[in-house]
Amino acid sequence: MKLEQISALGRKLTSFLSRFADCFGRRDARALLRVYVQGQLSNLHRKTAEAIALEFKTAPRTLQRFLESIKWNEEQLRNCCQQIIARDHAHPESIGCVDESGTTKSGRHTVGVGRQYNGNRGKVDNCVVGVHLTYSAPGFQVLLDSAVYLPEEFANDPARRKKRTSQTTSSFTPNRSSPCK
C-alpha cells in the first residue's frame, strides 16, 4: 500500500463507524467503539480489552466497561449491519442458512439452558442452543443474526423468562426505518 492509501484508512474507518453513531447514546461510547474496532483490526498479538486499551492510550478499565456495561442499541446496530450487507453484498447466487449450535452447560441459570438435543454432542444434554442466520455469496460470508432457543420448560416459566431473556430477543428481519446511513 502507498502512504496515501494507509493514511486514508483512518478516515474511511471513521466514516464507516459514523454509520453506527445513532446506536450509541453518548459520544464517549462512540469513541470507545473506534478504539475497540481499531484494536481488532490491528496487528496486536493478544486482542484483549487491556492490550487494545494500552495500545491506543485508553484506560483499560474504561474499555472493559464499554464492553461489559455501557448500553447501546443492539437491535439498531444489527439492523444497520444487515442493511449494509444487503446493499453492498447482494448477489444472485447468494444463500441464507439457518443453523443451530449447542453448548453443554451445567446448572440452570444460563439463558435458555435445559435438557434438549445438543447437536454438538449428538445427544440430549443440559445445554444452550443458539440459532444462527448466515449469508453466503461468492467470496463473502457473514453472520447476520443469532438468538438463543428457549426450551419448553424455560419458555413456559414467566418468572425465569422475565429475569433472563431481555438480552436474547432478536429478529431476523432488518428494520428498514432505522437511520443507518
C-alpha positions in Angstrom: 0.0 0.0 0.0 1.1 3.5 -0.6 1.4 6.1 2.2 -1.7 8.0 0.9 -3.8 4.8 1.0 -2.7 4.0 4.5 -3.5 7.5 5.8 -6.9 7.3 4.1 -7.8 4.2 6.1 -8.3 6.1 9.3 -10.7 8.5 7.6 -12.5 5.6 6.0 -12.8 3.8 9.3 -14.2 7.0 10.9 -16.7 7.4 8.1 -17.7 3.7 8.4 -18.2 3.9 12.2 -20.2 7.1 11.9 -23.0 4.9 10.3 -23.5 3.5 13.7 -23.4 6.7 15.7 -27.1 6.7 16.4 -26.8 3.3 18.1 -24.8 4.8 20.9 -26.3 7.3 23.3 -23.1 9.0 24.3 -20.1 10.4 22.4 -17.6 8.7 24.7 -19.2 5.3 23.8 -18.7 6.1 20.1 -15.0 6.9 20.8 -14.6 3.7 22.6 -16.2 1.8 19.7 -13.5 3.2 17.5 -10.7 2.2 19.9 -12.1 -1.3 20.1 -12.5 -1.7 16.3 -9.0 -0.3 15.7 -7.7 -2.9 18.2 -9.5 -5.7 16.5 -8.1 -4.6 13.1 -4.6 -4.1 14.5 -1.6 -6.4 14.5 -1.7 -6.9 18.2 -0.8 -10.4 19.2 -3.4 -10.6 22.0 -6.5 -8.7 21.3 -7.8 -8.4 24.9 -9.5 -5.3 26.1 -6.5 -4.4 28.2 -4.0 -4.9 25.4 -6.1 -2.8 23.0 -6.6 -0.1 25.5 -2.9 0.2 26.3 -2.0 0.2 22.6 -4.4 3.1 21.9 -3.7 5.0 25.1 -7.0 4.4 26.7 -7.5 3.3 30.4 -8.0 -0.5 30.3 -10.9 -0.4 32.8 -12.7 2.2 30.6 -12.6 -0.1 27.5 -13.6 -3.1 29.7 -16.6 -1.1 31.0 -17.6 -0.2 27.4 -17.6 -4.0 26.5 -19.5 -5.1 29.6 -21.9 -2.4 30.8 -22.2 0.6 28.5 -25.6 0.4 26.8 -26.1 0.7 23.1 -29.0 -0.1 20.8 -28.0 -3.6 19.8 -31.1 -4.1 17.6 -30.4 -1.0 15.7 -26.8 -1.9 15.3 -27.7 -5.3 14.0 -30.3 -3.9 11.6 -27.8 -1.4 10.3 -25.2 -4.1 9.6 -27.9 -6.2 7.8 -28.8 -3.2 5.7 -25.2 -2.6 4.7 -24.8 -6.3 3.8 -28.0 -6.2 1.7 -26.9 -3.1 -0.1 -23.2 -3.8 -0.6 -23.1 -7.6 -0.9 -26.2 -8.6 -2.8 -25.5 -11.4 -5.3 -27.8 -13.6 -7.4 -26.0 -16.7 -6.2 -26.2 -15.9 -2.5 -27.9 -18.1 0.0 -29.0 -17.8 3.6 -28.5 -20.6 6.1 -30.3 -21.2 9.4 -28.4 -23.5 11.7 -28.2 -24.4 15.4 -25.3 -24.9 17.6 -25.4 -26.4 21.1 -23.1 -25.8 24.1 -23.1 -28.1 27.1 -23.9 -26.2 30.3 -24.3 -27.3 33.9 -26.7 -25.6 36.2 -30.0 -23.9 35.3 -29.3 -20.2 35.4 -27.9 -19.5 31.9 -30.5 -18.1 29.5 -32.1 -20.9 27.5 -30.4 -23.8 29.4 -32.3 -27.0 29.6 -32.4 -30.7 28.7 -32.6 -30.6 24.9 -30.9 -32.1 21.8 -27.3 -30.9 21.6 -26.2 -31.5 18.0 -22.6 -30.7 19.0 -22.6 -33.8 21.3 -25.2 -35.8 19.3 -27.5 -36.4 22.3 -30.0 -34.9 24.7 -28.0 -33.0 27.2 -28.2 -30.0 29.6 -27.2 -27.3 27.1 -27.9 -23.9 25.5 -28.8 -23.9 21.8 -28.2 -20.9 19.6 -30.0 -20.5 16.3 -27.9 -18.6 13.7 -28.7 -16.9 10.4 -25.8 -16.6 8.0 -25.4 -15.2 4.5 -23.0 -16.5 1.8 -22.2 -15.1 -1.6 -19.2 -15.9 -3.8 -16.2 -14.6 -1.8 -18.3 -13.3 1.1 -19.8 -14.9 4.2 -21.2 -13.2 7.3 -23.2 -14.0 10.4 -26.4 -11.9 10.2 -28.2 -12.7 13.4 -28.2 -15.1 16.3 -30.7 -16.0 19.0 -30.9 -18.3 22.0 -33.5 -21.1 21.5 -35.7 -21.3 24.6 -36.6 -24.9 25.5 -40.2 -25.5 26.6 -39.5 -25.6 30.3 -37.8 -22.2 30.0 -40.4 -20.7 27.7 -43.3 -21.8 30.0 -41.8 -20.2 33.1 -42.7 -16.5 33.0 -40.6 -15.5 36.0 -37.5 -17.2 34.6 -38.1 -15.7 31.1 -38.6 -12.2 32.5 -35.4 -12.5 34.6 -33.2 -13.8 31.8 -34.5 -13.2 28.3 -34.2 -9.4 27.9 -30.8 -9.8 26.1 -32.0 -12.6 23.9 -34.8 -11.0 21.9 -33.8 -10.9 18.3 -35.4 -10.7 14.9 -34.1 -11.9 11.5 -35.8 -9.1 9.7 -34.0 -5.8 9.4 -35.9 -2.6 10.4 -36.0 -0.7 7.2 -36.7 2.6 9.0 -33.6 2.7 11.1 -31.3 5.6 10.4 -28.5 3.6 9.0 -26.5 5.6 6.5 
